[in-house]
Amino acid sequence: MAISTRAVAARPSPFRWLQLVFGIVCMVMIANLQYGWTLFVLPIDAKYHWGRAAIQVAFSIFVLTETWLVPVEGWFVDRFGPKIVVMIGGILVGIAWMMNAYVDSLAMLYIAAAIGGIGAGAVYGTCIGNALKWFPDRRGLCAGLTAAGFGAGSALTIIPIQQVIANAGYEAAFLWFGLGQGIVVVVVSVLLRAPVPGETPAPQARLQQTTRDYTPLEMVRSPIFWVMYAMFVLVGAGGLMATAQLAPIAKDFQIDGVPVSLIGITLPALTFALSIDRILNGLTRPFFGWVSDNIGRENTMLIAFGLEAIGIYALSLFGHDPLMFVILSGLVFFAWGEIYSLFPSTCTDVYGVKYATTNAGLLYTAKGTASLLVPLGNVLAGATGSWHTVFVVAAVMNLAAALAAPFVLRPLRQRHAASLAAPRAATGRASLA
């Protein structure tokens, strides 16, 4: 496919690497809103006895508002720049967790979750979109590094949050971590900006990258978008279920407090799993993003989604062993988190840079759709008396997405590229006549 010359620069601005760092810092600061949530479910239930399923509705509301409003936030970013959107997002995420410290009803818990979701989505969508625009030559890697801040950002705070919950109550953890995270996002937001012409290099020649920019309306009319959306939902549902339910699963397996020794470290199984999972969930995003820059998006999806299916099914079989629980949950997170680098990169490859934040945000709403299945995990586990059926369903969904990458998505993209190349070829022949 021909390469557009509009964004070519002889010497790309080194400032783009600082922009990448700023985006990663913001992502780290919002990570606990999703990945730290599982630590609060049981303490909240112990205090108010609302039931796990009812409390987990708040998690679904958070993910829905975090994802489904990203296109709206992306519209503002593509027109007014990233600074103001991230600043507002930082204020909202701080307010949400401080509200959680004082809520005494499910209604208030759900309202706080919605506020937090809006704020986190504003930060997440903006930072991913900024990386996609600044790095057309390393799109998978840099979108992955940015997303890694969200995936691994909570790793260093898992133990501190647990300690604050144990010593001062979950309310204090919500209050102080919410306040600190929000302040950092607001401060860093003033340093963010989008690239101007001449600051970015040429796109990758070996990857299929479009020569034109598609509006969001054009994109949603394209079958490629809906295939990617369905794949995102299939893979995202299993990972979100593991994220939200890991602590209840470990408790039901009766291994949450069992000491596990690995790589010279001894921790309770749940604490160990949460810490390793956060790290691997972060590392997978730039790793598979880099792989996709080199071997193609669809080939990488086949490998990663296939590993996820294997990991989820193995966790259902061997997860009752504390050591295997830690190792296999790590594999599940490692093979899941890459969707947050692969899909935004593929979306921008297909539909262009001008509306990248909005378009990637529309695709990101698939995460919200997938979150609707999270409470159903509790229902299915309660109906069957175990988590085995939940794991089997999630594994099958990942396998379906893995096979769709080479057999459905790739042919559609090839036909799309051919349809763009045909008019250019006809124009070239006419000019030679």
Secondary structure, 3 states (H helix, E strand, C coil): CCCCCCCCCCCCCCHHHHHHHHHHHHHHHHCHHHHCCHHHHHHHHHHHCCCHHHHHHHHHHHHHHHHHCHHHHHHHHHHHCHHHHHHHHHHHHHHHHHHHCCCCCHHHHHHHHHHHHHHHHHHHHHHHHHHHHHCCCCHHHHHHHHHHHHHHCCHHHHHHHHHHHHHHCHHHHHHHHHHHHHHHHHHHHCCCCCCCCCCCCCCCCCCCCCCCCCCHHHHHCCHHHHHHHHHHHHHHHHHHHHHHHHHHHHHHCCCCCCEEEECCEEEEHHHHHHHHHHHHHHHHHHHHHHHHHHHCHHHHHHHHHHHHHHHHHHHHHHCCCHHHHHHHHHHHHHCCCCHHHHHHHHHHHHHCCCCHHHHHHHHHHHHHHHHCCHHHHHHHHHHHCCCHHHHHHHHHHHHHHHHHHHHHHHHHHHHHHHHHHHHHHHHHHHHHC
